[in-house]
Amino acid sequence: MISLLDIRARVADGTLSAADAIQTARERIAARDPAIGAVLRTAPEAPAPESGPLAGIAVGIKDIIDTADMATESGSEIYAGWRPRADAAIVSRLRALGAVPLAKTATTAFAGLDPAATVNPHDPGHTPGGSSSGSAAAVAAGMLPLALGTQTGGSVIRPAAFCGIAAIKPSFRLLPTVGVKTFSWALDTVGLFGASVADIAHALALIADRPGIEAPAPEHPRLALCLQDFAGSADADALAALDHAARAAERAGAVLRDLVLPEPFARAWAAHPTVQDFEARQALAWEYAEHREALPPVLRGQLDRAQDLSAADYDAARREAHRARRLLKELFADVDAILTVSSVGRAPKGLGSTGDARFNRLWTLMGVPCVTVPVPGDGLPLGVQVIARFGDDGRALAVARMIEGALSRA
């Protein structure tokens, strides 16, 4: 994989030009992507900025995020060839920092559950996850040092875990969603993929203009080990990876305790699909009304069922979310971060599914920052998830960085 921090250090000391770094990314895409299918199109050739804190950084942009110089098709034939007049706000921010939005990366249609054509770089017979399939796979395959995705259920954390890379779903609305195709306005969150936790921490600090995000972890962070029993059981491999990460964190100085989430969190977890689908019905109302048969089957069925949701159902689900958020704030008074699995297990075999988001969706509904850390081992990748209180993205990243370092030394 390509380290964002390594590229930046070489550009800064003059041993690599920003233009050469961008050209290398183009060459890697040309050489590696035909076997993976992560990149849909690349930006026209243009001089690369030689100044700026992200000069030399080629970025993958999930294909539901608007770019003025490349088509944005939302993974659907309905928008084939669609060219926005303007960049999304976050793309404009990347350009202002000197980065080059180089590639549009594959997404499931409208960031739903119908798989894209992308394969897992570790084994093409397995899914890379979704809906940010291309962004995760492009970083994992060493084509790009940074990529943007979005998460409404588990679409950043899960594909990153399946592909063996670091990623963050930041606090809700830390990064702008202006110019991003909406699925659920109460849930959609722009996230980042990178080779390491330090890479995504540096990128997030710059993009959000919050240097404090790169602050160090507490000397003895208090971590709560959480299994989310109401979401069902994780695979044995995922639980072993969680235990391995927990023991590594303890050796690095963390203080661990077990956390069983009380009943209001189970109700909030169950309410997530109602919030998501009630809003999706409205966000995709034109596509459903005018192009229903062009929608892929899983999304079409999801929107069919959503027609029966009432405003009362939606309001009740939102109340459950609010109750759980208030309670979560109290729980974080005693812990610095929660440690849990990133996914049910390893990437499933076959390309007919993007996997299960059941260990992600509660935290998306809560709006809190989540970071996935790869756990070294044999076979397809596994990850663990670090979660901090709302707005404390720096704490989540610092604890994740500590765990990442402890695992590398194990």
For each residue, the residues with C-beta under 8 A, 3 or more apart:
1: 139 140 142 145 165 195
2: 6 7 25 28 139 142 143 144 145 195
3: 6 7 145 195 196 199
4: 7 8 57 145 146 194 195 199 202 203
5: 8 9 196 198 199 202
6: 2 3 9 10
7: 2 3 4 10 11 16 21 56 57 145
8: 4 5 11 12 53 54 56 57 202
9: 5 6 12 13
10: 6 7 13 15 16 21 56
11: 7 8 14 16 17 18 21 55 56
12: 8 9
13: 9 10
14: 11
15: 10
16: 7 10 11 20 21 56
17: 11 20 21 50 56
18: 11 21 22 48 49 50 55 56 98
19: 22 23 47 48 50
20: 16 17 23 24
21: 7 10 11 16 17 18 24 25 48 56 57 58
22: 18 19 25 26 48 56 58 100 102
23: 19 20 26 27
24: 20 21 27 28
25: 2 21 22 28 29 58 102 143 144 145
26: 22 23 29 30 42 58 102
27: 23 24 30 31
28: 2 24 25 31 32 142 143 144
29: 25 26 32 33 39 42 102 103 138 143 144
30: 26 27 33
31: 27 28
32: 28 29 35 36 141 142 143
33: 29 30 36 37 38 39 138 141 143
34: 37
35: 32 119 124
36: 32 33 118 119 121 124 137 138 141
37: 33 34 106 116 117 118 119 134 137
38: 33 60 105 106 118 128 133 134 135 137 138 141 143
39: 29 33 42 60 103 104 105 106 134 138 143
40: 63 73 103 104 105 106 134
41: 70 71 103 104
42: 26 29 39 70 102 103 104
43: 46 67 69 70 100 101 102 103
44: 69
45:
46: 43
47: 19
48: 18 19 21 22 55 56 100
49: 18 52 55 95 98 100
50: 17 18 19 55 98
51: 55 98
52: 49 55 96 97 98 99
53: 8 97 98 206
54: 8 57 94 97 98 99 203 206
55: 11 18 48 49 50 51 52 98 99
56: 7 8 10 11 16 17 18 21 22 48 98
57: 4 7 8 21 54 98 99 100 145 146 203
58: 21 22 25 26 99 100 102 103 144 145 146
59: 94 99 100 101 102 103 144 146 147 148
60: 38 39 102 103 104 105 134 135 138 139 143 144 146 147 148 193
61: 65 67 70 91 101 103 104 105 147 148
62: 65 104 105 107 111 132 134 135 147 148 149 150
63: 40 72 73 74 75 104 105 106 107 134
64: 72 74 75 107 110 111 150 180 181
65: 61 62 72 88 90 91 148 150 179 180 181 190
66: 72 84 86 87 88 91 179 180
67: 43 61 70 72 84 87 88 91 101 104
68: 83 84 85 86 87
69: 43 44 101
70: 41 42 43 61 67 83 101 104
71: 41 81 82 83 104
72: 63 64 65 66 67 79 82 83 84 104 181
73: 40 63 76 79 80 81 82 104
74: 63 64 78 79 82 107 109 110 111 181
75: 63 64 106 107 108 109 110 111 116 131
76: 73 79 80 109 110 287 294 295 296
77: 80 294
78: 74 287 291 294 295
79: 72 73 74 76 82
80: 73 76 77
81: 71 73
82: 71 72 73 74 79
83: 68 70 71 72
84: 66 67 68 72 87 179
85: 68
86: 66 68 179
87: 66 67 68 84 91 92 95 101 179
88: 65 66 67 91 92 176 178 179 180
89: 92 93 176 177 178 179
90: 65 93 94 148 175 176 179 180 190 207
91: 61 65 66 67 87 88 94 95 101 179
92: 87 88 89 95 96
93: 89 90 96 97 176 207
94: 54 59 90 91 97 99 101 207
95: 49 87 91 92 98 99 100 101
96: 52 92 93
97: 52 53 54 93 94 206 207
98: 18 49 50 51 52 53 54 55 56 57 95
99: 52 54 55 57 58 59 94 95 146
100: 22 43 48 49 57 58 59 95
101: 43 59 61 67 69 70 87 91 94 95
102: 22 25 26 29 42 43 58 59 60 144
103: 29 39 40 41 42 43 58 59 60 61 138 143 144
104: 39 40 41 42 60 61 62 63 67 70 71 72 73
105: 38 39 40 60 61 62 63 132 133 134 135 137 138 147
106: 37 38 39 40 63 75 116 117 118 133 134 137
107: 62 63 64 74 75 111 116 130 131 132 133 134
108: 75 111 112 113 114 115 116 130 131 133 354
109: 74 75 76 112 114 295 296 299
110: 64 74 75 76 181 183 284 287 295 299
111: 62 64 74 75 107 108 131 132 150 152 155 181 183 188
112: 108 109 131 183 296 298 299 302
113: 108 130 131 298 299 302 353 354
114: 108 109 296 297 298 299
115: 108 127 130 133 351 352 353 354
116: 37 75 106 107 108 130 131 133 134
117: 37 106 351
118: 36 37 38 106 128 133 134 137
119: 35 36 37 123 124 125 126 127 128 137 351
120: 123 124 125 126 127 128 129 137 162 163 347 380
121: 36 128 137 140 141 163
122: 126 140 163 164 347 380 381
123: 119 120 126 347 380
124: 35 36 119 120
125: 119 120 349 350 351
126: 119 120 122 123 162 346 347 348 349 350 351 380
127: 115 119 120 130 133 162 347 348 350 351 353 354 355
128: 38 118 119 120 121 133 134 136 137 140 159 162 163 347
129: 120 132 133 136 155 158 159 160 161 162 163 343 347 354 355
130: 107 108 113 115 116 127 133 155 158 159 354 355
131: 75 107 108 111 112 113 116 149 150 152 155 159 354
132: 62 105 107 111 129 135 136 147 149 150 151 155 156 159 191 193
133: 38 105 106 107 108 115 116 118 127 128 129 130 136 137 159 354
134: 37 38 39 40 60 62 63 105 106 107 116 118 128 137 138 147
135: 38 60 62 105 132 138 139 147 148 149 159 193
136: 128 129 132 133 139 140 147 149 159 160 162 163 165 167 193
137: 36 37 38 105 106 118 119 120 121 128 133 134 140 141 159 163
138: 29 33 36 38 39 60 103 105 134 135 141 143 144 147
139: 1 2 60 135 136 142 143 144 145 146 147 163 165 193 194 195
140: 1 121 122 128 136 137 163 164 165
141: 32 33 36 38 121 137 138
142: 1 2 28 32 139
143: 2 25 28 29 32 33 38 39 60 103 138 139
144: 2 25 28 29 58 59 60 102 103 138 139 147
145: 1 2 3 4 7 25 57 58 139 194 195 199
146: 4 57 58 59 60 99 139 192 193 194 199 200 203
147: 59 60 61 62 105 132 134 135 136 138 139 144 192 193 194
148: 59 60 61 62 65 90 135 190 191 192 193
149: 62 131 132 135 136 155 156 159 167 190 191 192 193
150: 62 64 65 111 131 132 155 156 177 180 188 189 190 191
151: 132 154 155 156 157 169 187 188 189 191 360 364
152: 111 131 155 183 184 187 188 189 276 364
153: 187 272 276 357 360 361 364
154: 151 157 158 343 355 356 357 358 359 360 361 364
155: 111 129 130 131 132 149 150 151 152 158 159 357
156: 132 149 150 151 159 160 167 168 169 189 191 192 193 370
157: 151 154 160 161 167 169 191 342 343 360 370 372 383 385
158: 129 130 154 155 161 162 342 343 354 355 356 357 360
159: 128 129 130 131 132 133 135 136 137 149 155 156 162 163 167 354
160: 129 136 156 157 163 165 166 167 193 342 372 383
161: 129 157 158 164 342 343 372 374 381 382 383 385
162: 120 126 127 128 129 136 158 159 343 346 347 355 380 381
163: 120 121 122 128 129 136 137 139 140 159 160 347 381
164: 122 140 161 374 380 381 383
165: 1 136 139 140 160 193 194 195 374
166: 160 193 194 195 196 197 199 200 371 372 373 374 400 404
167: 136 149 156 157 159 160 191 192 193 194 200 371 372
168: 156 191 192 200 201 204 369 370 371 372 393 396 397
169: 151 156 157 189 191 363 364 369 370 371
170: 174 175 189 190 191 192 204 208 369 393
171: 174 367 368 369 390 391 392 393
172: 187 189 367 368 390
173: 176 177 189 367
174: 170 171 204 208 369 391 393
175: 90 170 189 190 191 204 207 208
176: 88 89 90 93 173 179 190
177: 89 150 173 180 182 185 188 189 190
178: 88 89
179: 65 66 84 86 87 88 89 90 91 176
180: 64 65 66 88 90 150 177 188 190
181: 64 65 72 74 110 111
182: 177 185 188 279 283
183: 110 111 112 152 187 188 276 279 280 283 284
184: 152 187 188 275 276 279 280 283
185: 177 182 188 279 283
186: 275 279 318
187: 151 152 153 172 183 184 272 275 276 279 364 365
188: 111 150 151 152 177 180 182 183 184 185
189: 150 151 152 156 169 170 172 173 175 177 364 367
190: 65 90 148 149 150 170 175 176 177 180
191: 132 148 149 150 151 156 157 167 168 169 170 175
192: 146 147 148 149 156 167 168 170 200 203 204 207
193: 60 132 135 136 139 146 147 148 149 156 160 165 166 167 200
194: 4 139 145 146 147 165 166 167 197 199 200 203
195: 1 2 3 4 139 145 165 166 199
196: 3 5 166 199 200 404
197: 166 194 200 201 371 373 397 400 401 404
198: 5 201 202 401
199: 3 4 5 145 146 166 194 195 196 202 203
200: 146 166 167 168 192 193 194 196 197 203 204 371 397
201: 168 197 198 204 205 213 214 394 397 398 401
202: 4 5 8 198 199 205 206 214
203: 4 54 57 146 192 194 199 200 206 207
204: 168 170 174 175 192 200 201 207 208 210 213 393 397
205: 201 202 208 210 211 212 213 214
206: 53 54 97 202 203 209
207: 90 93 94 97 175 192 203 204
208: 170 174 175 204 205 213 393
209: 206
210: 204 205 213 393 394
211: 205 214
212: 205 215 394
213: 201 204 205 208 210 393 394 397
214: 201 202 205 211 394 397
215: 212 394 395 398
216: 398
217: 221 336 395 398 399 401 402
218: 221 222 336 398
219: 253
220: 253 254 255
221: 217 218 249 253 254 255 336 337 398 399 402
222: 218 254 255 257 334 335 336 337
223: 246 249 254 255 256 257 335 336 337 338 339 399
224: 256 257 258 259 331 334 335 337 338 339
225: 242 246 256 257 258 259 339 340
226: 258 259 260 261 338 339 340
227: 234 239 260 340 341
228: 231 261 265 269 340 359 362
229: 232 233 260
230: 261 265 266 269 270
231: 228 269 358 359 362
232: 229 344 358
233: 229
234: 227 238 239 242 341 343 344 345 359
235: 238 239 344 345 346
236: 239 240
237: 240 241 345 346 379 382
238: 234 235 241 242 341 342 343 344 345 346 382
239: 227 234 235 236 242 243 341
240: 236 237 243 244
241: 237 238 244 245 341 375 377 382 383 384
242: 225 234 238 239 245 246 339 340 341 384
243: 239 240 246 247
244: 240 241 247 248 375 377 407 410
245: 241 242 248 249 339 373 375 384 403 407
246: 223 225 242 243 249 250 256 339
247: 243 244 250 251
248: 244 245 251 252 403 406 407 409 410
249: 221 223 245 246 252 254 256 339 399 402 403 406
250: 246 247 253 254 255 256
251: 247 248 406 410
252: 248 249 402 403 405 406
253: 219 220 221 250
254: 220 221 222 223 249 250 399 402 403
255: 220 221 222 223 250
256: 223 224 225 246 249 250 339
257: 222 223 224 225 335
258: 224 225 226
259: 224 225 226 331 335 338
260: 226 227 229
261: 226 228 230 265 266
262: 265 327
263: 266 267
264: 267 268 320 323 324 327
265: 228 230 261 262 268 269 324 327 328 362
266: 230 261 263 269 270
267: 263 264 270 271 320 323 324
268: 264 265 271 272 320 321 323 324 362 365 366
269: 228 230 231 265 266 272 361 362 365
270: 230 266 267 273 320
271: 267 268 274 275 316 317 318 320 321 365
272: 153 187 268 269 275 276 317 321 361 362 364 365
273: 270 276 277 361
274: 271 277 278 309 313 314 316 317
275: 184 186 187 271 272 278 279 314 317 318 321 365
276: 152 153 183 184 187 272 273 279 280
277: 273 274 280 281 302 303 305 306 309
278: 274 275 281 282 306 309 311 313 314 317
279: 182 183 184 185 186 187 275 276 282 283 314
280: 183 184 276 277 283 284 302 303 306
281: 277 278 284 285 288 303 306 307 309
282: 278 279 285
283: 182 183 184 185 279 280
284: 110 183 280 281 287 288 303
285: 281 282 288 289
286: 289 290
287: 76 78 110 284 290 291 292 294 295
288: 281 284 285 291 292 295 303
289: 285 286 292
290: 286 287
291: 78 287 288 294 295
292: 287 288 289 295 300 303
293: 300
294: 76 77 78 287 291
295: 76 78 109 110 287 288 291 292 299 300 303
296: 76 109 112 114 299 300
297: 114 300 301
298: 112 113 114 301 302
299: 109 110 112 113 114 295 296 302 303
300: 292 293 295 296 297 303 304
301: 297 298 304 305
302: 112 113 277 280 298 299 305 306
303: 277 280 281 284 288 292 295 299 300 306 307
304: 300 301 307
305: 277 301 302 308 309
306: 277 278 280 281 302 303 309
307: 281 303 304
308: 305
309: 274 277 278 281 305 306 313 314
310: 313 314
311: 278 314 315
312: 315 316
313: 274 278 309 310 316 317
314: 274 275 278 279 309 310 311 317 318
315: 311 312 318 319
316: 271 274 312 313 319 320
317: 271 272 274 275 278 313 314 320 321
318: 186 271 275 314 315 321 322
319: 315 316 322 323
320: 264 267 268 270 271 316 317 323 324
321: 268 271 272 275 317 318 324 325 365 366
322: 318 319 325 326
323: 264 267 268 319 320 326 327
324: 264 265 267 268 320 321 327 328 362 365 366
325: 321 322 328 329 366 367 390
326: 322 323 329 330
327: 262 264 265 323 324 330 331
328: 265 324 325 331 332 366 368 389
329: 325 326 332 333 389 390
330: 326 327 333
331: 224 259 327 328 334 335
332: 328 329 335 336 388 389 392
333: 329 330
334: 222 224 331
335: 222 223 224 257 259 331 332 338
336: 217 218 221 222 223 332 388 395 399
337: 221 222 223 224 386 387 388 395 396 399
338: 223 224 226 259 335 386 387 388
339: 223 224 225 226 242 245 246 249 256 384 385 386 387 403
340: 225 226 227 228 242 359 384 385 387
341: 227 234 238 239 241 242 344 359 383 384 385
342: 157 158 160 161 238 359 360 372 382 383 384 385
343: 129 154 157 158 161 162 234 238 346 355 356 359 360 382 383
344: 232 234 235 238 341 355 356 358 359
345: 234 235 237 238 382
346: 126 162 235 237 238 343 379 380 381 382
347: 120 122 123 126 127 128 129 162 163 355 380 381
348: 126 127 353 355
349: 125 126
350: 125 126 127 353
351: 115 117 119 125 126 127
352: 115
353: 113 115 127 348 350
354: 108 113 115 127 129 130 131 133 158 159
355: 127 129 130 154 158 162 343 344 347 348
356: 154 158 343 344 359
357: 153 154 155 158 360 361
358: 154 231 232 344 361
359: 154 228 231 234 340 341 342 343 344 356 385
360: 151 153 154 157 158 342 343 357 363 364 370 385
361: 153 154 269 272 273 357 358 364 365
362: 228 231 265 268 269 272 324 365 366
363: 169 360 366 368 370 385 387
364: 151 152 153 154 169 187 189 272 360 361 367 370
365: 187 268 269 271 272 275 321 324 361 362
366: 268 321 324 325 328 362 363 390
367: 171 172 173 189 325 364 390
368: 171 172 328 363 387 388 389 390 396
369: 168 169 170 171 174 387 388 390 391 392 393 396 397
370: 156 157 168 169 360 363 364 385 386 387 396
371: 166 167 168 169 197 200 385 386 387 396 397 399 400
372: 157 160 161 166 167 168 342 383 384 385 386 400
373: 166 197 245 383 384 385 386 400 403 404 407
374: 161 164 165 166 381 382 383 404 407
375: 241 244 245 381 382 383 384 407
376: 407 408 410
377: 241 244 382
378:
379: 237 346
380: 120 122 123 126 162 164 346 347
381: 122 161 162 163 164 346 347 374 375
382: 161 237 238 241 342 343 345 346 374 375 377
383: 157 160 161 164 241 341 342 343 372 373 374 375
384: 241 242 245 339 340 341 342 372 373 375 403
385: 157 161 339 340 341 342 359 360 363 370 371 372 373
386: 337 338 339 370 371 372 373 396 399 400 403
387: 337 338 339 340 363 368 369 370 371 396
388: 332 336 337 338 368 369 392 393 395 396 399
389: 328 329 332 368 392 395
390: 171 172 325 329 366 367 368 369
391: 171 174 369
392: 171 332 369 388 389 395 396
393: 168 170 171 174 204 208 210 213 369 388 396 397
394: 201 210 212 213 214 215 397 398
395: 215 217 336 337 388 389 392 398 399
396: 168 337 368 369 370 371 386 387 388 392 393 399 400
397: 168 197 200 201 204 213 214 369 371 393 394 400 401
398: 201 215 216 217 218 221 394 395 401 402
399: 217 221 223 249 254 336 337 371 386 388 395 396 402 403
400: 166 197 371 372 373 386 396 397 403 404
401: 197 198 201 217 397 398 404 405
402: 217 221 249 252 254 398 399 405 406
403: 245 248 249 252 254 339 373 384 386 399 400 406 407
404: 166 196 197 373 374 400 401 407 408
405: 252 401 402 408 409
406: 248 249 251 252 402 403 409 410
407: 244 245 248 373 374 375 376 403 404 410
408: 376 404 405
409: 248 405 406
410: 244 248 251 376 406 407
